[in-house]
Amino acid sequence: MVRSLSPRVLLLIGLASSLILRQVECATVPEPGDLRAAGKVEFPISCTPAVQSEFSRGVALLHSFFYEEARRVFTFVAERDPKCAMAQWGIAMTWWHPIWTPPRPDEMSAGKAAIEKAMALNAGTDRERGFITALNVYYNTPDSSNAGAIGQSCHGPVGPRDRVIAYEKAMHQLRDKYPDDFEIEAFYAFAVLAAGYAMPNDTTLSKQLEAAALLEKLWKQNPNHPGVVHYLIHCYDYPALAQRGLAAAQSYASIAPWVPHALHMPSHIFTRLGMWDESIAANGASAEASRAYATMRHRDATEAEELHALDYMVYSYLQEARDTEAKKIVDLAAKVRKTNPELEFSAAYALAAIPTRYAFERNDWASAATLTVPNLPHWSSFPFMEALIEYGHALGRAHTGDLDGARKAIARMQQLRDATKDPKFDYFKNHLDLQMQAASAWVAASEGKKSEAIEMLRHAADAEDILGKHPVSPGAFVPIREQLGSLLLEVGQAKHAQQEFEAALKIYPGRFRGLYGAARAAEQNGDKESASRYYAKLAAQTTKAASSRDELNHVREFLTAEAKATDPKNVSVRK
């Protein structure tokens, strides 16, 4: 016989349950910098034992690219133990972002000052001196490109490679000396990866694959390490390797520290593979963490990391035709006037990219032609970013018949390209050259020079495929190979158009315009099987669509007709 519980007992149970529920809810909202499920870093140092745990936390944040917060931690360690050389090493590491961009002059000076302090403090162990000496090599290796004799060949997306290669060699020596040290191996693998980023002309991706082999081994030893799986994603962030990175991305999505960059990072692989829902979720979490961090630091500026995540988010929304949600981000970005850091190139890119890609992806050429250049200080430091908005003007005007306006926009792009003097931005200058070629091709097409325009787009598409995308971007503004497919469709070359769209989809799987273009070309080419396959994929991808795009109407009409032809009594295409 089961006895009923008294009201008092029921009340106590209810209160206890409520308390537990609130504790669980609180536990699911970590503070920025919380390591969450990521494992702890084991990085012993000879400094006072009281700072060991904080130092290890700083290294974990360093592995997560939370450079600002890591610097706070290492500075705290240095204050607690002024003789701790490794604290200064940590500070110096935060001023260099190996696979983003090289340090600005002020960052370089701060990094050099910290590593000089570390060298002067004479660390307590040979292992520590090895870390410090390797980083000192980076900060004090001359940049041969400064002499102007070598030119842009020394510069990839992350700038001159001389320092990076010198650092990699120094870390290799340290790794040979301590072959069983996990943290040395992890930092060495990251150095190899950085060398790969500094050598963009290596189409074999030899350094990326070398680093991946090291990291895969470490991942098996410690699957929750905050750096290893993070670096693996960066190793595989290429069209030919992205599928290899899926397991790492899915794993990192579950263990990533509550750090804006870490939460965003799985979306690099998700975007490469056309996994739009997963990319949206990752970037939503990253943007939320960025806003929480800004609040914690009492800032009135928008975090650059938030804008970076929102650019990826808009890109993903647009592939699912969730235009209403994308427009909310466009409107938010339009109100930004101040960012943290104040002049950060990733923020400048996002502020130019978000409105431009919103117009492009929806074929809204009239809006592209009249895009507003926001009144921001970023353009003076990054003129090549303002040129992305002019690219919107150029394509928009070329498609709407304003050829003089298109030519003026192309000329402005050239001015902004030439105003970019810093060699570390050569990647963007090279991409602008191709975008100007694409815009000029559409001007030529509008003038009736169709064959010339096709050849111009083909040449630019081949070069863009080789150039690849910069890590700051989720993808090119309408890949030029897609543009080539569109022009071929216009001139009635459906078979060739289908080939170009399919080639573009191999690099950018799941893109709305790529799928629709391939389907439309196949339909016109009489390849109904391929058309049905592409249209069906697009229909499945856009089940959450909030858009009035004409393309969606055609997708429904085609699939409805196909279903009716197959089984007139059972038409189930979504209306």
N, C-alpha and C positions, 0 to 999 in steps of 0.2 A: 504494500500500500504506500503510495507516494503522498507525503504530507505537503499541504500548500504552505507557501512562504508568507510570513507576516508582512504587512505593509512597510514596517520599519526596515526589514531585511531587503525588501524589494527596492526601497528608496536608496539604501546603502549600495546595493548592486548597481542601481542606475547611476549614482554619483561616480562610482568607481569606473564604470564603463565610459561615462562621459569624459572623465579625466584621462583614461587611457587613449580614447579617441583623439582628444586634443593633443596629447603627447605625440601620437602617430602623425597627426597633421603637421605639427611643428617640425617633426623630424624630416618631413618631406620637403621642407623649404630651407635648404642649407644657406649659410652665409657665403657671399662671394669669396672664393679661395678655399672653400671646404673641399677636402680631397674625396669626399663621398666614398664610393666603393674602391677607389684606387688604392693600391697597396702603398705602404710606407717605403720611403727611400732609406736604404742603409748606406750611409756615407760617413764613416768615422773620421774625426779630425782630432788633432792634438790640442785644440783650444780648451778652455775651461769646460768641464763636464756640464756646467749649467746651461751652456748655449748649444749643446749637441742636438737636442730635439728641434730647436728652432732652425738651426742650420740645415738639417735634413729636410725640414718643411720648405725652406727657401729653395733647395735644390729641386724638390718636387714641383714647386711653382715655376721654376726655371724650365723644367722639362715640359711644362704645360703652356709655355710662352706667356705666362702672366708676369711679364717683365717688371711692370711698375710695382706690383705687390711683392714680388720676390726681392726687389731692391729695398723695400721697406723692411723686410725681414732681415736681409743681410746687414743693413745699416744698424738695426737693433742689435744684432750679434756683435758688430764692431763696437757699438757703444758699451755693451756689457763686458766685452773683452777686447780692449784697444790693441792688444798684441796679436790678435787672431788674424793671421795673414790670409786664411781662406775666406774670411768675411769680405776682404777687399777683392779677392778673386771673384767671389759671387757678385759683388757690385759691378765689377768690370764686365762680367758675362752678361749682365742685364742691359748693357749699353750696345751690345752687338746682337743683331737678330739675323742669324745666318741665312735663312731662306726667305726673308722678307726683302729688305733693302739694306744696303750697308749703312753704317752710322753717318748721320749728318755731322758737320764740323763740330758742333757743340757736344754731340754725343761721343764723337771720337775723342775729344779733349777730356771729357769726364771719364771715359773708359781707360784712357792712357794714365790719367792721374791715379785711378784706383789700382791699376796693375803695377804701377811704379811703387805705390805703398806696399802692395803685397810682396814685391821683390825685395824691398828694403827691410821688411819685417822678418825675413829669413824663416820660413815655415819650419815647423818642428819635425817633419818627416820627409823622407826622400819622395814618397808618393805625392805629398802635397806640393812639394817643390816642382814635381813633374807637371802637375796641372797648371801651376802658376807660370812656369817657363813656357809651356805651349801657348798659353793665351798671350803672354808677352811677345811671342814670336808674331802672332797675328797683328797686334797693335803696332809693332815696330818694323814690320816688313815693308820696304818701299813699294809704292805702287808704280810699276814701270810705265803704265799708261799716262801718268801725269806728264811725261816728257812729250807726249803727243806722237810718238813714233809708231806705236802699235795700233792705236785707234780702237774702234769698237769691238774688234775681235777679242779683246780682253774683258769685254763686258757682257754679261748675261742679264737675266732678270734681277739678279742680286748684286750687280756691279762688278768691279774688277776682281779677277780671280787670284791674283798673286798672293794676297794675304791669306785667302781661304786655303789655297794649296799648301802654303807654308805651315799653317796651323794643322792641317790634316797630317802632314809628314811628322810634325812634332808629337801629335797624339798617337800616331802609329808607333813611334819609338817608345812612348809611355806604355802603350798596350803590350808591346813585345816584352817589356820589363816586368809587367804584372799581368800575365795572360789569363789569370783566373779572377781578376777583379771585375765584378759585374758593372759597377758605375763607370770604370775606365772604358770597358768595352762599349757601353751604351753611348758615352760621349764620343768615343772614337767612331762608332757607326754613324752618329749624327754628323761628325766632321766629314766623313766620306760622302754622305748625302749632300752636305753643303757644297762640296767640291763638284758634285754632279750638277747642282743648280747653277754653279758659276761657269759651267761649260755647256751652254745651251746648244751648241752646234754638234754635240755628240748624239746623233740620232739613235745610236745603239743603247743609250741609257745605261752604259756600263757601270758608272758609279752608283746609280740608283739601285741597280740589281746587286752590286757588291754590298751596299749597305743593307739591303733587304735580307740577304743571306745571313749576315751577322745578326740582324734583329730578329729574324725568325727563330734562330737558335736561342736567343735570350728570352723571347716570348714564351717558349716552351718551359724555360726555367722559372719564369715569374710572369704569369699571364695578366697580373693586375698592376704591373709597374706603370706609373703615370707617363713615362717617356717612351718606352719601347714600342708599344702599340701605336702611339701617336706618330712617332717617326715612320713606322711602317706605312701608315696611310699616306704620308708625304712621298714615300718611295714609290708607291703604286699610283700616284695621282697623274696618270697618263692614259690615253685611250687604249693603248696596247696592253697595259698592265692593270687596268682598273678592276677587272674581274678578280684578279688575285688579291686585291685589297678589300673585297667585300667582307670577308670574315673579320678582318681587323676593324673595319668601320663598325660592324654590328657589335663587336665586343666593346669597342671604345665608347659606343653610344650608351652602353650599360654601366661603364665604370668611370667615365670621364669626370674629372674634378669639376666642381661648380665654378668654372673659369670660362669666360666668354669664348676665348679661342678654342678651348678644349671641347666645349659643347657644340661648337660650330663644325669642328674638324671632320666628323664622319660624313658631313654633307658633301665634302669634296668627292668622295667615292660615289655617294648616292647620286650626285648630279652627273657624274661621268656615265653612270649606268641608267639614267633616266628614271630613278626611283624618287619621284617628286614628293609623295606624301612623307617619306622618311626625311627628305631634305628640308621640307617645311617644318617638321617637328624639331629637328636638330637646330635649325636657325631660329625658330621661335624661342627655344630654351636659351640660346646664346644671347639673343636680344634682351630677353628678360633679365638674365644675369648681368648684362651690361648696364641696364637701367638701375638694377639694385645696387650695383657698385657705385654708380654716379650718385645715387641717393646717400649711400653710406659715406661717401667723401664730400657730401654737401656741394655738389657741382650743379651749375646751371647750364652747362654745355652738354651737347650730345656726344656720347662716346663713339669714337671711330669704329670700335669693334661692333657696336650696335648697327651702325650704318653698313658695315661690311656684311653682317648677317642679313640685314634687310634687303640688300641687293640680291643675294642668293635666294632669299625668300620670294621676292618679286619675280625673279626668273622662273622659279618653280611654279608659282601660282599661274603665270602666263602660259606655261606648257599644259596646264590643266584647264585653261580658259576660265580660271577663277578671277576674272577681271575686276570684279567689285572689291575683292580683298586686296588685289594688287594696287588698285587706285587709292585705297586708304594709305598705303605705304608711300605712294607717290605724293599724296597731299602732305603727309608727315614730313617727308624729306624736303619739300618745297618751303617749309617753315624754318628749317635749320639755318642758323646764321653763325653759330659758334660751336666748335668741336673740341674734344680732348682726345689726343694732343691737339694743340691749336692749329697747326698746319701739318696734317698727317695725310700722306698721299692716298692711303686706302679710303679715307673719308672723302677726299676730293674725287676719287674714282666713283664711289658710290653715288655721290651727289650729282655727278654728270650722267652716270649710267642709268640710274633708276628711271628718270623721266624719258630718256631716249629709247631705252629698250621697251618701255611701256607702249610708246607710239609704234615702234618698228614691229613688234610681235603681233600687233593687232592690225597691221597694214593701214594704220591711220596716218597716211602721208601728209594730209593737211595739217595735222597737229605737229608732226615732226618738222614740217617746214617753218613753223612759227614758235618753236620751243624758246622759252625765255632763258637767258643766261643769268643765273642767280647772282645777286650782289654779294660775293664772298671773297675773302682775302686769299683763298686757296689758289685761285687762278694765277696770281702773280708768281707763286712758287712752283706751280705745276701747270704751265700753259698747255701742255699736251692733253690735260684732262678737259680743259675748256674746249679743246678741239673735238672732243667726242660729241659735244652738243652741236658744234658746227657740222659734224658728220650727219647728225639728224637733219639739220637744215639742208645739206647738200642732197641727200637721198630724197627727202620729202619734196623739195622743190623740183628735182629732176622728174619725180613721179607725177607731179601735178602740173607739169608744163612750164614752170617758171625757170627756164634754162639760164637766163642771165643771173637770177638769184642763186641758182645752183653753182654757177661758176664763181660768183662772189664768195660763197661759203667755202668752196674748195680752195680759193686763194687765201681765205682767212685761215683755213686748216694749215696751209703751207707756212703762213706767218707764225702761227703758234708752234708748229713743229720746229721751225728754225730758231724760235726763241728758247727752245729747250736745249741748254748748253751742257748740262751735267751728263757725263757719259753713262752714269748708272741708270739713266732712263732711255738708253738706246733702244731697248725692246719696244717701248711705246712709240718712239719715232719710226721704227721699222714698220710697226703695225699701221701707223698713220699713213705711211707711204702706200700701203696696200688699200687702205680705206679710200684714199684719194683716187687711186686707180679705179676702184669699184664705182665711186660716184661719177667719175669722168666717163666710165663705160655707159652708165645710164643716161648721161647727157648725150653721148654719141648715139645711143639707141633711139632717143627721142628725136634726134635729127635725121633718123632714117638709116644710120650707118650700123645696121644690125650685125653684120658679119664682123666688123671691126670691134663692136661692143662685146660680142661673144668671146673673141680672142682675148680682149683685155680682161674680162672677168675670169676666163680660164687661167690665164697667167697669174692673176692675183690670187685665185683660189688655190692653185698649186703652192704658191709661196706661203699663203696663210696656213695651209695644212702642215707645212714644215715648221713654220714659226711656232705654232701651238698657242695655247692660252697661258697667260700669266696667272699665278696663284691668286692674285687679288680679284680675278674675274670668274664668275660661274661659267661664262662662255662668251664667244664672240657675238658682237651685235649683228644678228642675222648672218651666219657664216657665208662667206662669199661664194662657196660652192652651192649653197641654197639659192643665192641670188642668180647664179649661172643657170640653175635648173629652172627658175622662174622665167628668165628671159628666153630660154629654149622652148618653154611651153608657149610663150607669147608668139613665137615665130613658127609654131606648128611642128617643132621637132620633139614630139612626145617621147619617142624611144630614148633619145639622148638625154632628155630632161630626166626621165626615170633613173637612168644610170647615175646622173649627178646627184639626185636626191638620195639615192641609196648609198652612194659613196659618202655623202655628208652624214647620213645616219650611223655609219660605222664609227665616225668620230664623235658625233653628238647624238647618241641613242635617245629616242623618245621625244625629240623636239616636235612641237605641234606643227610648225611650218614644214619641217622635214617630212613628217608622216603624211600631212595633207598633200604636199607637193608630189610625193612619191605615189600616193593613191590617185591623185588627179591625172598624173602623167600615165600611170598604168591604165586607168580608165580610158583615156583618149587613145592609148596605144592598143587597146583591145585586149589587154592582159587583165581579164576580170578576176582571176584568182588572186593576183597580187593586189589589185585594187580593193577587193573584199577584205583581204587580210589587213591591209593598212587602215582602211576605214574602220574595221572592227576594233583594231587596237586603239585608234583615236577615240572611238565611242566609249570604250572601257576606261580610257584615261581621263575623259571629261565628264564623268558621272556627277561631279560636284560643280560643274560649270555654272557660272553666273555671268553670262555674256550674251550679246546679241550678234555675235560674229556670223556672217553669212556662211562661212565654211561649215559651221555646225549644222545649219539647216541642210546643206548639201549632203553631209555625212548621213543624216537621218533619212533623207530622201533616197539615197543610193541603197542603204541597207534595208530600208523598207521594201523597195522594189525588188531587191535580191531575195529577201525572205518570201515575198509574195510569189515570185517566180518559182521558188523552190517548193513552197507549200502554201498555196493561197488561203488555206483554212487556219493557218497558225502563224499570224504575223505578230511578232513580239518585240519589235524594235522600240526602244524608249522614245516616247513622244516628248 
